[in-house]
């Protein structure tokens, strides 16, 4: 998974400050994540990434048979 974007921010008040630039982040997804359904949202400077679990790997009960 990789996340990239560009940030431009300007604040006015007592001091004028400007911040701008590109960012790039790359990481591996944990096992059990459905990579096709990953969602990301950037609101008020907070990046939220949702990693939904895939249906594979759910618990199930296995009956063990044997003699004796």
C-alpha positions as CSV (number, residue, x, y, z in Angstrom):
1,X,0.0,0.0,0.0
2,X,1.3,3.5,-0.7
3,X,-0.1,6.8,0.2
4,X,0.9,10.0,-1.5
5,X,-0.3,13.6,-1.7
6,X,0.5,17.3,-1.7
7,X,0.0,19.7,1.2
8,X,-0.4,23.5,0.9
9,X,-1.3,25.4,4.1
10,X,-1.2,29.1,4.9
11,X,-2.0,30.7,8.3
12,X,-2.4,34.3,9.0
13,X,-2.4,35.8,12.4
14,X,0.4,37.2,14.4
15,X,2.9,35.5,12.1
16,X,2.3,34.5,8.5
17,X,3.3,30.9,8.0
18,X,3.3,28.8,4.9
19,X,3.8,25.1,4.6
20,X,3.8,23.2,1.3
21,X,5.2,20.0,0.0
22,X,4.6,16.4,-1.2
23,X,4.5,13.4,1.0
24,X,4.8,9.7,0.2
25,X,4.4,6.7,2.6
26,X,4.7,3.0,1.6
27,X,4.0,0.0,3.8
28,X,2.8,-3.6,3.6
29,X,-0.8,-4.6,4.4
30,X,-1.3,-7.0,7.3
31,X,-2.5,-10.5,6.4
32,X,-6.2,-10.8,6.4
33,X,-6.9,-7.4,4.9
34,X,-9.0,-7.0,1.7
35,X,-6.7,-4.8,-0.3
36,X,-9.4,-3.9,-2.9
37,X,-11.6,-2.3,-0.2
38,X,-9.1,-0.1,1.6
39,X,-10.3,3.5,2.1
40,X,-8.4,6.7,3.1
41,X,-9.7,10.1,4.1
42,X,-7.9,13.3,5.0
43,X,-10.0,15.8,7.1
44,X,-8.6,18.7,9.0
45,X,-5.1,17.4,8.7
46,X,-5.9,13.9,10.0
47,X,-5.4,10.9,7.8
48,X,-7.7,8.0,8.5
49,X,-7.1,4.7,6.7
50,X,-9.6,1.9,7.0
51,X,-8.4,-1.7,6.4
52,X,-11.4,-4.0,6.2
53,X,-10.8,-7.7,7.0
54,X,-11.3,-10.2,4.2
55,X,-13.7,-13.1,4.6
56,X,-10.7,-15.5,4.5
57,X,-9.4,-16.6,7.9
58,X,-12.6,-16.6,9.9
59,X,-12.8,-19.1,12.8
60,X,-14.4,-22.4,12.2
61,X,-14.9,-25.5,14.2
62,X,-13.2,-28.7,12.9
63,X,-14.3,-32.1,14.2
64,X,-11.5,-34.5,14.8
65,X,-12.4,-38.1,14.4
66,X,-10.4,-41.1,15.4
67,X,-10.4,-44.6,16.8
68,X,-10.6,-45.2,20.4
